[in-house]
């Protein structure tokens, strides 16, 4: 398997650059608008401890909504199943920043991976502590998960999001109006914007996903049950209103971010970090989604395989 993958990833990188079908960067966040869309990286951490990568796999990028997986992991570790009284576990079928369902369902977000749900998760992480402490917990989780202390927040991206995050402000205030934010709105938003501005490489992201994938030798940060919870939510809600199509095409749990990153999990087999900053119409990485589909098919890693 290792030899095949070592041959396949560089070929995949070449194929993607030949296609040059990059999509559009998230231009509503000024700092992300400056990123060249014509970039691609992929890294695969295998169950035997091998790391295989290709392309721009060591280039740092803003993980954006991929961070929601790790903030939720921290909250599950702190309060467990209690979080589900405040946020649901169902796919939204709507854009990640939509307010429509939040209004219809009286301030309880559909799931923790849309923006409104992530704001509730961040709010829970803030309870009884400062924004600095909450962010330190997420960064501490990532440091422990990767074994790499060189993971930081891009303050320029955080500032850019703060200056243009009007829809997130609307969502936070709407949640507050229903009593589903315990902390001051500005605290929650500031923490959330900085959380989304964490920057990582594909290789770091692949390492961080090992505990979710249940790989041998991964740091013991999640119980088996909580890892299953995260896998289920990534499969059903990880790509917003394109989650069903991603599950159909790829067949693996994944979480995307508008920075172009995708954390992909092949349970028991591999953890994968993918990055290409150009997005498709659903706000997911265009070439990253293509790469995920190719990888899952070539390696036969779908969770729906018969054996």
Secondary structure, 3 states (H helix, E strand, C coil): CHHHHHHHHHHHHHHHHHHCCCCECCCCCHHHHCCCCCCCEEEEEECCCCEEEEECCCCCEECHHHHHHHHHHHHHHHHHHHHHHCCCCCCCCCCCCCCHHHHHCCCCCCCCCCHHHHHHHHHHHHCCCCHHHHHHHHHHHHHHHHCCCCCEECHHHHHHHHHHCHHHHHHHHHHHHCCCCCCCHHHHHHHHHHHHCEEECHHHHHHHCHHHHCCCCCCCCCCHHHHHHHHHHHHHHCCHHHHHHHHHHCCCEEEECCCCEEEEEECCCEEEEEECCCECCCCCEHHHHHHHHHHHHHHCCCCCCCC
